[in-house]
Amino acid sequence: MAVITISRGSYSRGKEVAEKVAERLGYQCIGRDLLLATSDEFNIPEIKLIRAIHDAPSVLDRFTYGKEKYIAFIQAAILRHFRKDNLVYHGLAGHYFVRGVSHVLKVRIIADLADRVKLEMEREKISEKEARRIIEKDDEERRKWGKSLYGIDTWDPSLYDLVIHIHKLRVEDAVNLICHTAGLQQFQATPESRRAIENLARAAEVKAVLIKVRPDIEVSAENGIIEVRTRALEAHEAELIQEMESLAKTVPGVRDVRVRVVPAVPYGD
C-alpha cells in the first residue's frame, strides 16, 4: 500500500495519468477539489481561492498572515487524506508535505510544449498563439506559487522519485511505470512510515487550529504528544499557553500539549 503524488503542468496529461493509476490500483484519487473544499475553512470565497491558485500567491498577501494560514489549512487537508494510504493525489505541492515519508511515491509528469499547445487548441478552440500564451503564463504562475509559498522549484527533478515524459511514452506507458514502481518493496508502508505520516497529519491539524490564535507558530507531534513553539510578551504568556493547550486538545488523538513560549521584545525596545 502506498501514497502516490503526481505533480504536473497544465495539459501534460497528468490528471489523466493520475485517474488511470488510481483506477488500476483501486486507490482513491483526489486533486484540486480538495483545495476548493478547504476554501470554506480558510474563509475565502471559492472564486478567490481559485484565483489565488492560478494567479500566483499575491492574492494571499492581502490577508494578515495569509500565506501562513493557507499553507496550514492546505497541509492539514492533504495529510488528512494521506494518512489513509491507497491514494493518488495530483495537484500543487502534495509532495512538499511528506518529504522523508518512505511509502510516498513522488512523480512528476512532463510533456513537450508543442503537444500541450495542441491539446489546448483542441479543447478550447483557440489559436496556436493564444494557446501558447496561456500555457506559458500558467507554467510561470505555478512555478512562482511553489517558490513563494513552499520555497521549492516544482521543476526540480531531485524532488521526485520518478519523472515521466509524455511523448514517446504514452499515457498508458506512464500508468504502467507508476503502478510497477508503487509495488516495489521500498514504497510499501511500514509501521515507522505510517507513524511518520500520522505525526505529520496530527501536527498539521493542531497547527490549523492554533494558527488562528498565533500565526507565527511551529508545531510538531510524536505519538499524540504535541510540541508548540511561539513568541509572546511575558505578560501574556500564561494566558496564551492555557488557550493553546485547550484548543490543541480538541484535535482527536492529542494526549498531551507542551507549549514553549519565547519572550518577544516589546515594540519600541
C-alpha positions in Angstrom: 0.0 0.0 0.0 1.3 3.4 -0.9 0.5 7.1 -1.4 1.3 8.5 -4.9 1.7 12.2 -5.5 1.7 13.4 -9.1 3.0 16.9 -9.9 2.1 18.1 -13.3 1.8 21.2 -15.6 -1.4 22.1 -17.4 -2.2 19.9 -20.5 0.6 17.5 -19.6 -1.9 14.6 -19.3 -1.0 14.3 -15.6 -4.6 14.3 -14.4 -5.5 11.6 -16.9 -2.5 9.5 -15.7 -3.4 10.0 -12.0 -7.0 8.9 -12.6 -6.0 5.8 -14.5 -3.3 4.8 -11.9 -6.0 5.1 -9.2 -8.4 3.0 -11.2 -5.8 0.4 -11.9 -4.7 0.1 -8.3 -8.1 0.6 -6.7 -6.9 3.7 -5.0 -8.8 6.9 -4.2 -7.9 9.9 -6.4 -8.0 13.5 -5.3 -6.9 16.7 -6.8 -8.0 20.4 -6.9 -11.4 19.6 -5.4 -9.6 19.1 -2.1 -8.2 22.7 -2.3 -11.6 24.1 -3.1 -13.1 22.3 -0.2 -10.6 24.0 2.1 -11.8 27.4 1.0 -14.7 27.3 3.5 -12.3 26.5 6.3 -9.9 29.3 5.2 -12.9 31.7 4.9 -12.2 32.8 1.4 -14.9 32.6 -1.3 -14.2 29.8 -3.7 -13.6 32.1 -6.6 -10.8 33.9 -4.6 -9.1 30.6 -3.8 -9.2 29.5 -7.4 -7.7 32.9 -8.4 -5.0 32.5 -5.7 -4.0 29.2 -7.1 -3.9 30.3 -10.7 -2.8 34.0 -10.4 0.2 33.4 -8.1 0.3 34.0 -4.4 -0.2 37.8 -4.5 -3.9 37.4 -3.5 -3.0 35.9 -0.2 -0.8 38.9 0.6 -4.0 40.9 1.2 -4.8 38.9 4.3 -2.8 39.1 7.6 -0.5 36.1 7.6 -2.4 34.9 4.5 0.3 32.6 3.2 0.9 31.0 6.6 -2.8 30.3 7.2 -3.3 29.0 3.7 -0.4 26.6 3.9 -1.5 25.4 7.4 -5.1 24.6 6.2 -4.0 23.0 2.9 -1.4 20.9 4.7 -4.0 19.7 7.2 -6.5 18.9 4.5 -3.9 17.0 2.3 -2.4 15.0 5.2 -5.8 14.1 6.5 -6.2 12.1 3.3 -2.6 10.9 3.1 -2.8 9.1 6.4 -5.4 6.6 4.8 -2.9 5.2 2.3 -4.0 3.8 -1.0 -4.3 7.3 -2.5 -3.3 9.1 -5.7 -3.0 12.9 -5.3 -2.5 15.2 -8.3 -2.1 18.9 -7.6 0.2 21.6 -6.3 3.0 20.7 -3.9 1.5 17.5 -2.4 5.0 16.0 -2.2 6.2 19.0 -0.2 4.3 17.9 2.9 5.6 14.4 3.0 9.3 14.7 2.5 11.0 11.9 4.2 8.0 9.6 4.4 9.2 6.4 2.7 5.9 4.9 1.4 5.1 8.1 -0.7 6.0 7.7 -4.4 6.6 11.2 -5.8 6.0 11.5 -9.5 6.4 14.4 -12.0 4.7 14.3 -15.4 6.1 16.5 -18.1 5.2 16.9 -21.8 6.5 18.8 -24.8 5.2 22.3 -25.1 4.1 21.7 -28.7 2.0 18.7 -27.6 0.5 20.8 -24.8 -0.3 23.7 -27.1 -2.1 21.3 -29.5 -4.2 19.9 -26.7 -5.1 23.4 -25.5 -6.1 24.5 -29.1 -8.3 21.4 -29.5 -10.1 21.7 -26.2 -10.6 25.5 -26.1 -10.9 26.0 -29.9 -8.3 28.8 -29.9 -5.3 29.8 -32.0 -1.8 28.4 -31.5 -0.6 31.8 -30.4 -3.2 32.1 -27.7 -2.8 28.5 -26.5 1.0 29.0 -26.2 0.5 32.3 -24.3 -2.0 30.7 -21.8 0.3 27.6 -21.1 3.5 29.6 -20.7 1.7 32.0 -18.3 0.2 29.1 -16.3 3.7 27.4 -16.1 5.2 30.7 -14.8 2.5 31.1 -12.2 2.6 27.5 -10.9 6.4 27.8 -10.6 6.1 31.1 -8.8 3.5 29.6 -6.5 5.8 26.8 -5.4 8.8 29.1 -4.8 6.8 31.7 -2.9 4.7 29.5 -0.7 6.9 26.4 -0.2 10.4 27.5 -1.2 10.6 24.8 -3.8 11.0 24.8 -7.6 8.4 22.3 -8.8 10.6 21.8 -12.0 13.5 20.4 -9.9 13.8 16.7 -10.8 15.5 15.9 -7.5 12.2 16.4 -5.7 10.7 13.3 -7.3 11.3 9.6 -7.4 10.1 9.3 -11.0 9.9 11.9 -13.8 8.0 10.7 -16.8 8.0 12.5 -20.2 4.7 12.0 -22.1 5.7 12.0 -25.8 7.3 8.8 -27.0 6.0 7.3 -23.7 2.2 7.3 -23.9 -0.3 7.8 -21.0 -0.7 4.0 -20.7 3.1 3.6 -20.5 3.2 6.1 -17.7 0.4 4.3 -15.9 2.3 1.0 -16.2 5.6 2.6 -14.9 3.9 4.2 -11.9 1.9 1.1 -10.9 5.0 -1.1 -11.2 7.1 1.4 -9.1 4.4 1.7 -6.5 4.5 -2.0 -6.0 8.2 -2.1 -5.2 9.2 -3.0 -1.6 10.7 0.4 -0.9 7.3 2.1 -1.4 5.3 -0.2 0.9 4.1 1.3 4.2 5.9 0.2 7.3 5.0 0.8 11.0 7.6 3.6 11.0 6.4 5.3 7.8 2.8 5.1 9.0 3.8 6.6 12.3 5.7 9.4 10.5 2.7 10.4 8.4 0.3 10.2 11.4 2.6 12.5 13.3 2.8 15.0 10.4 -1.0 14.9 10.0 -1.7 15.4 13.7 0.8 18.3 13.9 -0.9 19.9 10.8 -4.3 19.6 12.3 -3.2 21.2 15.5 -1.5 24.0 13.7 -4.6 24.7 11.6 -6.5 25.2 14.9 -3.8 27.2 16.6 -2.8 29.4 13.7 -6.0 31.4 14.1 -4.7 32.5 17.6 -0.9 32.7 16.8 0.2 32.6 13.1 3.9 32.6 14.0 4.0 29.1 15.5 5.9 25.8 14.9 4.1 22.6 15.8 5.4 19.0 15.9 3.9 15.8 17.1 5.1 12.4 18.4 2.7 9.7 19.3 0.0 12.1 20.4 2.3 14.5 22.3 2.3 18.0 20.7 5.1 20.4 20.9 4.2 24.1 20.2 6.8 26.9 19.9 5.8 30.6 19.6 6.6 34.1 20.8 4.7 36.3 23.2 5.2 39.1 25.6 5.9 37.8 29.1 2.7 39.4 30.5 0.6 37.3 28.1 2.5 34.1 28.4 0.3 32.2 30.9 -2.9 33.2 29.2 -1.6 32.2 25.8 -0.3 28.8 27.0 -3.7 28.0 28.6 -5.6 28.9 25.4 -3.3 26.9 23.1 -3.4 23.8 25.3 -7.2 24.0 25.4 -7.5 24.4 21.6 -4.9 21.7 20.8 -6.7 19.1 22.9 -9.8 19.5 20.8 -7.9 17.7 18.0 -8.6 13.9 18.1 -5.6 11.8 19.2 -3.9 14.6 21.1 -2.8 13.2 24.5 -0.6 16.0 25.8 0.4 19.5 24.8 3.7 21.2 25.6 3.8 24.9 24.7 7.2 26.7 24.7 6.9 30.5 24.6 10.0 32.5 23.7 9.8 36.0 25.1 9.0 38.6 22.5 10.7 42.0 22.5 8.1 44.8 23.2 7.7 47.2 20.3 10.0 50.2 20.7 12.6 48.5 22.8 
